[in-house]
Amino acid sequence: MASTGEPELTAPVSTVVLTFNEEPNIDACLRSVHGWCHEIFVLDSGSTDQTVAICQRYTDKIFVHSYTDHASQINWALSNLPLACDWILLLDADNVVSELLKWEVEQALADDDPRIAGYYSRHLHMFRNRPVRGLKSHWLRLIRRARTRIDQCELVDFRWILDGETRILSGAIIESNQKENDIDFWIDKHQKFSSRMAIEEVLRNSGILKWSSELRPRLYGNPDERMLWFKDRWYRMPLYVRPILYFFYRYFLRLGFLDGVDGFIFNFLQAFWFRLIVDIKIAELRRRLTCGELSLTQLAESFAHDF
């Protein structure tokens, strides 16, 4: 059993992990950074399972704060936790830090380039404990906290606005949510996300929600700017056609069919369940707005209060 507290440091990094009923995931997450980073903080949202007990094997820095959304929880962590390091690694409980990424972080921080405010890492997504082929994305999870703030112009995802440059590392943060092996959990989780995404898209297309002037969609920008560019184009595509194109791209062009049955299940659910449900909800919201059952102000307020 790992001892309470942090052993001798290797990397000058404070790791912050967000948790809520993460008993199946949290041990692998904390084990991947214990003994490597300077300290581990766990910010829990009131878990009722064994999450906190497992966390106590790795750290005594466990705090509780009620959850509103991811961005608000991270903002609270950066403002209130007694973080000792300038560099912060932000993890979800289903994340595991690869050995390559840890080595790269050590080398990068040893150089201490003052121009750098953040490092992107590769995002490796697992579904039913198998890597998902063709998902190429990068996460900005290692930040210099004095020179970063969260972009407030997205309602579902969160991204950072940096005062400085970024670099991209080759190592990965592995997302492997063991709870998603239960298909009912996956459906419930994505049902909630589909409502949030539908509301955000309606508000953005109405002009109420705009892209930040400091983080704008750019095809040839950093990974976050490129992702915003793709999202912006996605919003312009016709409803109900988009899921078909998404499945064709992911399953055939990105070789998802090589992942066997699990690859088919994952890509089918992502396209013809999750993204189709988003489109259906968008159409329903537009209908209610047109007939006066709902106003844009009420829609914006519903996001803040219902989720």
C-alpha positions as CSV (number, residue, x, y, z in Angstrom):
1,M,0.0,0.0,0.0
2,A,1.3,3.5,-0.9
3,S,2.0,5.7,2.0
4,T,0.0,8.8,2.8
5,G,1.6,12.0,1.6
6,E,4.0,12.7,-1.2
7,P,7.4,11.0,-1.4
8,E,10.6,12.6,-2.7
9,L,9.7,14.7,-5.8
10,T,10.9,14.1,-9.3
11,A,8.9,16.7,-11.2
12,P,8.0,20.2,-9.8
13,V,4.4,19.7,-10.6
14,S,1.2,19.9,-8.4
15,T,-1.3,17.4,-9.7
16,V,-5.0,18.2,-9.2
17,V,-7.5,15.4,-9.7
18,L,-11.3,15.9,-9.9
19,T,-13.4,13.1,-8.5
20,F,-17.0,12.0,-7.9
21,N,-17.8,8.3,-7.2
22,E,-14.7,7.2,-9.1
23,E,-14.0,4.0,-7.2
24,P,-13.4,1.9,-10.4
25,N,-10.9,4.5,-11.9
26,I,-9.1,6.5,-9.2
27,D,-6.5,4.0,-8.1
28,A,-5.0,3.7,-11.6
29,C,-5.0,7.5,-12.0
30,L,-3.3,8.3,-8.7
31,R,-0.8,5.4,-9.1
32,S,0.3,6.9,-12.4
33,V,1.5,10.1,-10.8
34,H,2.3,9.0,-7.2
35,G,6.1,9.3,-6.6
36,W,6.6,11.3,-9.7
37,C,5.0,14.7,-9.0
38,H,5.7,17.0,-6.0
39,E,2.1,16.7,-4.6
40,I,-1.3,15.3,-5.4
41,F,-4.5,17.2,-4.6
42,V,-7.9,15.5,-4.9
43,L,-11.0,17.7,-5.3
44,D,-14.0,15.6,-4.6
45,S,-17.6,16.5,-5.2
46,G,-19.1,14.4,-2.4
47,S,-18.5,10.8,-3.4
48,T,-20.5,8.2,-1.6
49,D,-18.4,5.1,-2.7
50,Q,-14.8,4.2,-1.7
51,T,-13.3,7.0,-3.8
52,V,-12.0,9.0,-0.8
53,A,-10.7,6.0,1.0
54,I,-8.7,5.0,-2.1
55,C,-7.3,8.5,-2.4
56,Q,-6.1,8.4,1.2
57,R,-3.6,5.7,0.2
58,Y,-1.9,8.2,-2.0
59,T,-2.4,11.7,-0.5
60,D,-3.8,13.5,2.5
61,K,-4.6,16.6,0.4
62,I,-8.2,15.8,-0.2
63,F,-10.8,18.6,-0.4
64,V,-14.5,18.7,-1.0
65,H,-16.4,21.2,-3.1
66,S,-19.8,21.0,-4.7
67,Y,-19.8,20.5,-8.5
68,T,-21.4,22.9,-10.9
69,D,-19.4,22.3,-14.0
70,H,-15.9,21.4,-14.9
71,A,-14.6,24.9,-15.6
72,S,-16.0,26.2,-12.3
73,Q,-14.5,23.3,-10.3
74,I,-11.1,23.9,-11.8
75,N,-11.3,27.6,-11.2
76,W,-12.1,26.9,-7.6
77,A,-9.2,24.5,-7.3
78,L,-6.7,27.0,-8.7
79,S,-8.0,29.8,-6.5
80,N,-8.4,27.9,-3.2
81,L,-6.1,24.9,-3.0
82,P,-2.7,25.5,-1.3
83,L,-0.7,24.5,-4.5
84,A,3.0,24.6,-3.9
85,C,4.2,24.5,-7.6
86,D,3.8,26.9,-10.4
87,W,3.2,24.0,-12.9
88,I,-0.2,22.3,-12.5
89,L,-1.2,19.0,-14.0
90,L,-5.0,18.7,-14.2
91,L,-6.5,15.2,-14.4
92,D,-9.9,13.6,-14.4
93,A,-10.2,10.5,-12.3
94,D,-10.3,8.2,-15.4
95,N,-7.0,9.6,-16.7
96,V,-3.6,7.8,-16.5
97,V,-0.4,9.6,-17.3
98,S,2.0,7.5,-19.5
99,E,5.6,6.9,-18.7
100,L,6.7,8.7,-21.9
101,L,4.7,11.8,-20.9
102,K,6.2,11.9,-17.4
103,W,9.7,11.7,-18.9
104,E,9.0,14.4,-21.4
105,V,7.6,16.7,-18.7
106,E,10.7,16.2,-16.6
107,Q,12.9,17.2,-19.5
108,A,10.7,20.2,-20.5
109,L,10.5,21.6,-17.0
110,A,14.2,21.1,-16.4
111,D,14.8,23.5,-19.3
112,D,12.5,26.1,-17.7
113,D,11.9,28.1,-20.8
114,P,10.2,31.3,-19.6
115,R,8.3,31.7,-22.9
116,I,6.3,28.5,-22.3
117,A,3.0,28.7,-20.4
118,G,1.6,25.3,-21.2
119,Y,2.2,21.9,-22.7
120,Y,-0.2,19.8,-24.8
121,S,-0.2,16.1,-24.4
122,R,-1.6,13.4,-26.7
123,H,-5.1,12.2,-25.7
124,L,-5.5,8.4,-26.0
125,H,-9.1,7.3,-25.6
126,M,-10.0,3.8,-24.5
127,F,-13.3,2.1,-25.0
128,R,-13.9,-1.1,-23.2
129,N,-10.2,-1.2,-22.4
130,R,-9.2,-1.0,-26.0
131,P,-7.6,2.1,-27.7
132,V,-9.9,3.9,-30.2
133,R,-8.3,4.1,-33.6
134,G,-8.2,7.4,-35.4
135,L,-9.0,9.7,-32.4
136,K,-6.2,12.2,-32.8
137,S,-6.4,15.0,-30.3
138,H,-4.3,16.9,-27.8
139,W,-5.2,18.1,-24.3
140,L,-3.7,21.2,-22.6
141,R,-3.4,19.8,-19.1
142,L,0.0,21.0,-17.9
143,I,-0.2,24.7,-17.3
144,R,1.8,27.4,-15.6
145,R,-0.9,28.6,-13.3
146,A,0.2,32.3,-13.0
147,R,-0.2,32.7,-16.7
148,T,-3.4,30.9,-17.6
149,R,-7.1,31.4,-17.2
150,I,-10.1,29.5,-18.4
151,D,-11.9,30.6,-21.6
152,Q,-15.5,31.4,-20.5
153,C,-16.9,31.2,-24.1
154,E,-17.8,27.5,-24.1
155,L,-20.5,25.9,-22.0
156,V,-19.6,22.2,-22.3
157,D,-15.9,21.9,-22.9
158,F,-13.2,24.1,-21.3
159,R,-10.0,25.5,-22.7
160,W,-7.2,27.7,-21.5
161,I,-6.2,31.2,-22.5
162,L,-2.5,31.5,-22.0
163,D,-0.1,34.4,-21.5
164,G,2.7,32.7,-23.4
165,E,3.6,30.0,-25.8
166,T,2.7,26.3,-25.9
167,R,4.5,23.2,-26.9
168,I,3.2,19.7,-27.9
169,L,4.6,16.6,-26.2
170,S,4.5,13.1,-27.7
171,G,3.4,11.3,-24.5
172,A,-0.2,10.6,-23.8
173,I,-2.8,11.0,-21.1
174,I,-4.9,7.9,-21.4
175,E,-8.6,8.2,-20.8
176,S,-10.0,4.8,-19.7
177,N,-13.3,5.1,-17.9
178,Q,-14.1,1.7,-16.4
179,K,-17.6,2.9,-15.5
180,E,-18.3,3.1,-19.3
181,N,-18.0,-0.6,-19.6
182,D,-21.6,-0.5,-18.3
183,I,-23.6,0.6,-21.4
184,D,-26.3,2.1,-19.1
185,F,-23.7,4.4,-17.6
186,W,-22.5,5.4,-21.0
187,I,-26.0,6.2,-22.2
188,D,-26.9,8.2,-19.1
189,K,-23.7,10.2,-19.3
190,H,-24.1,11.1,-23.0
191,Q,-27.7,11.8,-22.6
192,K,-26.8,14.6,-20.2
193,F,-24.0,15.8,-22.5
194,S,-26.4,15.8,-25.5
195,S,-28.7,18.3,-23.8
196,R,-25.7,20.6,-22.9
197,M,-24.3,20.4,-26.4
198,A,-27.7,21.2,-28.0
199,I,-28.2,24.2,-25.8
200,E,-24.7,25.5,-26.5
201,E,-25.1,25.2,-30.3
202,V,-28.5,27.0,-30.3
203,L,-27.1,29.8,-28.2
204,R,-24.0,30.1,-30.4
205,N,-25.9,30.1,-33.6
206,S,-28.2,32.7,-32.2
207,G,-25.3,35.0,-31.5
208,I,-25.7,35.0,-27.7
209,L,-22.6,32.9,-27.3
210,K,-19.5,34.0,-29.2
211,W,-16.0,32.7,-29.6
212,S,-13.4,34.5,-27.4
213,S,-11.3,37.2,-29.1
214,E,-8.3,35.5,-27.5
215,L,-9.0,32.0,-28.6
216,R,-10.6,31.8,-32.0
217,P,-11.2,29.0,-34.5
218,R,-8.1,28.6,-36.7
219,L,-7.4,25.6,-38.8
220,Y,-3.7,26.1,-38.6
221,G,-3.6,27.3,-35.0
222,N,-2.8,25.3,-31.8
223,P,-4.8,22.1,-31.1
224,D,-7.5,24.0,-29.2
225,E,-7.9,26.6,-32.0
226,R,-8.0,23.8,-34.6
227,M,-10.7,22.0,-32.6
228,L,-12.8,25.2,-32.4
229,W,-12.4,25.5,-36.2
230,F,-13.9,22.0,-36.7
231,K,-16.7,22.8,-34.2
232,D,-17.5,26.0,-36.0
233,R,-17.8,24.1,-39.3
234,W,-19.8,21.4,-37.7
235,Y,-22.4,23.9,-36.5
236,R,-22.9,25.0,-40.1
237,M,-23.7,21.6,-41.4
238,P,-27.3,20.4,-41.8
239,L,-28.9,18.5,-39.0
240,Y,-29.3,14.8,-39.4
241,V,-26.7,14.7,-42.2
242,R,-23.8,15.4,-39.8
243,P,-24.1,12.1,-37.9
244,I,-23.9,10.1,-41.2
245,L,-20.8,12.1,-42.3
246,Y,-19.3,11.6,-38.9
247,F,-19.7,7.9,-39.0
248,F,-18.3,7.6,-42.5
249,Y,-15.3,9.7,-41.6
250,R,-14.6,7.9,-38.3
251,Y,-15.4,4.3,-39.2
252,F,-14.1,4.2,-42.8
253,L,-11.6,7.0,-43.4
254,R,-10.1,6.8,-39.9
255,L,-10.1,3.0,-40.1
256,G,-12.4,2.5,-37.1
257,F,-13.6,-0.8,-38.7
258,L,-10.2,-2.3,-37.8
259,D,-11.2,-2.1,-34.1
260,G,-13.6,-5.0,-34.5
261,V,-17.0,-5.2,-32.7
262,D,-16.0,-2.6,-30.1
263,G,-14.9,-0.2,-32.8
264,F,-18.3,-0.6,-34.5
265,I,-20.2,-0.1,-31.2
266,F,-18.2,3.0,-30.3
267,N,-18.4,4.7,-33.6
268,F,-22.1,3.8,-34.1
269,L,-23.0,5.1,-30.6
270,Q,-21.0,8.3,-31.2
271,A,-22.6,9.0,-34.5
272,F,-26.1,7.5,-34.6
273,W,-26.9,7.8,-30.9
274,F,-25.1,10.7,-29.3
275,R,-24.8,13.1,-32.2
276,L,-28.1,12.2,-33.6
277,I,-29.8,12.9,-30.2
278,V,-28.0,16.3,-30.2
279,D,-29.5,17.1,-33.6
280,I,-33.0,16.0,-32.5
281,K,-32.8,18.2,-29.4
282,I,-31.6,21.1,-31.4
283,A,-34.5,20.8,-33.7
284,E,-36.9,20.6,-30.7
285,L,-35.3,23.7,-29.1
286,R,-35.7,25.6,-32.4
287,R,-39.3,24.6,-32.7
288,R,-40.0,25.8,-29.1
289,L,-38.2,29.1,-29.7
290,T,-40.1,29.7,-33.0
291,C,-43.6,29.1,-31.4
292,G,-42.8,31.1,-28.3
293,E,-42.7,28.3,-25.8
294,L,-39.2,29.3,-24.9
295,S,-37.0,32.3,-25.1
296,L,-33.2,32.5,-25.6
297,T,-32.9,34.1,-22.2
298,Q,-34.8,31.2,-20.6
299,L,-32.6,28.8,-22.5
300,A,-29.4,30.3,-21.3
301,E,-30.7,30.3,-17.7
302,S,-31.8,26.7,-18.0
303,F,-28.2,25.7,-18.8
304,A,-26.9,27.5,-15.7
305,H,-29.5,26.0,-13.3
306,D,-30.3,22.6,-14.7
307,F,-26.9,21.2,-15.3
